[in-house]
Amino acid sequence: PITEYINKTRIEKAKEYLINPGTLAYEVAGLVGYNDPTYFSSIFKKYTGLSPTEFKHQYRYKRN
């Protein structure tokens, strides 16, 4: 369905924002079109298996 495509696209864009150390998860939620950061976190976890914060930490440690 179109909703799934939109969510996947938003989550991929969110990943790009989250790898920037200066961005916060709730800010990223708004940047990719989610008004509710809690809902964004649940959708993010559904598609990635990680919360936005976990993703951010995992990326930081992989990079170092």
N, C-alpha and C positions, 0 to 999 in steps of 0.2 A: 504493500500500500504506500501511498504518497507520504503518509505520516512517518513511516519508518525511514524512508529515504531522507526526509527533512531532518529527522532526529540524527541519523548517521552523519549527515553533512555537518550539522551543528556540532556534534561531538568531535569530529575530525578538526574542525576549526578551533574548538575549545582546547584541544590538545596543543595546537600551535601557540595559543595564548598562554597556556599553563606552563610551558617550558621556560617562559620568561620569569626570572626570579622576582620581578617587581609586581606581578599580577596576583590578585587574590581571587579565590574561587567565586565569591559572590559577584565580583566585578566581571569575571568571565561569563557568568550566567547571563548578565545583561547584554554583554557584547555579542553573544551568539543568539539572543532572542528569547531567553527565558526570563520572565518577570519574577519567578519564585526560585530563589537559590536552592531551597530544599528539594523542589521538584527537579531542578537541573541536576543536583547531586545524585538523585535516584536514577534518572535517565542515564547519566554518565556512567554510573556503576553498572547498570544493566548492559551497556554496550562494551565496557572495558574491563569489568570485573574489579575495578578499583574506584574509590571515591576520588574526586578531583584533588584533594589534599594528598592522598596516597600516591596518585599518579605523579604529582608534582615532586614529592619526596623521592619516589623511585627514579624518576628521570634525573634528578640532581645527583643521586648516588651512582647511577650508571655512567654519567658524564665524567665524574671525577675518578 
